[in-house]
Amino acid sequence: MKVVNGILLFLLVVMLWAHWFGVGGAKELKEKQLLYELQLKKNKKLQQRNEKLKAEVADLKQGLEAVEERARSEMGMIKPGETFIQVIEDDNVN
């Protein structure tokens, strides 16, 4: 009877070890859940970025004002006959 109990105890230990540390075990499941949550956060950031880009594309398609504003701010372009004036503020002045 002791041999049977020993074998059953050994099998129980092996099964518990496989459950916690084996392939597809609890440890691996927890790691996969963490990776899943990280990916969800990345996806959310990317979706927000995509929404901003979609709004910008819609603005650019709707009117020339957005194109003109972007050309002025990002490329420093001016219209013919305009004079460009750049104001530089000195933060060190008391």
C-alpha positions as CSV (number, residue, x, y, z in Angstrom):
1,M,0.0,0.0,0.0
2,K,2.9,2.4,0.7
3,V,4.2,1.9,-2.8
4,V,0.8,2.8,-4.3
5,N,0.6,5.9,-2.1
6,G,4.2,6.8,-3.1
7,I,3.4,6.5,-6.7
8,L,0.2,8.5,-6.4
9,L,2.1,11.2,-4.5
10,F,4.8,11.3,-7.1
11,L,2.2,11.6,-9.9
12,L,0.5,14.4,-8.0
13,V,3.8,16.3,-7.6
14,V,4.6,15.8,-11.3
15,M,1.1,17.0,-12.3
16,L,1.3,20.1,-10.1
17,W,4.8,20.9,-11.4
18,A,3.5,20.6,-15.0
19,H,0.6,22.8,-14.1
20,W,2.7,25.6,-12.7
21,F,5.9,25.5,-14.7
22,G,5.3,23.3,-17.7
23,V,4.4,24.3,-21.3
24,G,1.1,26.2,-21.1
25,G,1.3,26.3,-17.3
26,A,0.2,29.1,-15.0
27,K,3.6,30.9,-15.2
28,E,3.4,31.0,-18.9
29,L,-0.2,32.1,-18.8
30,K,0.6,35.0,-16.5
31,E,3.5,36.1,-18.9
32,K,1.1,35.9,-21.9
33,Q,-1.5,38.0,-20.0
34,L,1.1,40.6,-19.3
35,L,2.2,40.7,-22.9
36,Y,-1.5,40.9,-24.0
37,E,-2.1,43.9,-21.7
38,L,1.0,45.7,-22.9
39,Q,-0.1,45.1,-26.5
40,L,-3.6,46.5,-25.7
41,K,-1.9,49.7,-24.4
42,K,0.2,50.0,-27.5
43,N,-2.8,49.5,-29.7
44,K,-4.8,52.2,-27.8
45,K,-2.0,54.7,-28.4
46,L,-1.8,53.8,-32.0
47,Q,-5.5,54.1,-32.4
48,Q,-5.4,57.6,-30.9
49,R,-2.6,58.6,-33.2
50,N,-4.6,57.2,-36.2
51,E,-7.6,59.2,-35.2
52,K,-5.5,62.4,-35.1
53,L,-4.1,61.6,-38.5
54,K,-7.5,60.9,-39.9
55,A,-8.7,64.3,-38.6
56,E,-5.7,66.0,-40.1
57,V,-6.3,64.3,-43.5
58,A,-10.0,65.4,-43.4
59,D,-8.9,69.0,-42.6
60,L,-6.4,69.0,-45.5
61,K,-9.0,67.6,-47.9
62,Q,-11.7,70.2,-46.9
63,G,-9.9,73.4,-47.4
64,L,-6.8,75.3,-48.3
65,E,-6.7,77.1,-45.0
66,A,-5.2,74.1,-43.3
67,V,-2.7,73.6,-46.1
68,E,-1.7,77.3,-45.9
69,E,-1.4,77.1,-42.1
70,R,0.8,74.0,-42.3
71,A,3.0,75.5,-45.0
72,R,3.5,78.7,-42.9
73,S,4.2,77.0,-39.6
74,E,6.2,73.9,-40.7
75,M,8.0,75.3,-43.8
76,G,8.2,79.0,-43.1
77,M,6.5,79.9,-46.3
78,I,5.0,83.4,-47.0
79,K,2.7,84.8,-49.6
80,P,4.0,87.1,-52.3
81,G,4.2,90.7,-51.1
82,E,4.3,89.7,-47.4
83,T,7.2,90.6,-45.1
84,F,8.5,87.9,-42.7
85,I,9.2,89.2,-39.2
86,Q,10.6,86.9,-36.5
87,V,10.4,88.0,-32.9
88,I,12.9,86.4,-30.6
89,E,12.2,86.7,-26.9
90,D,15.0,86.8,-24.4
91,D,14.2,84.8,-21.3
92,N,17.2,86.2,-19.4
93,V,15.9,89.9,-19.3
94,N,14.9,90.9,-15.8
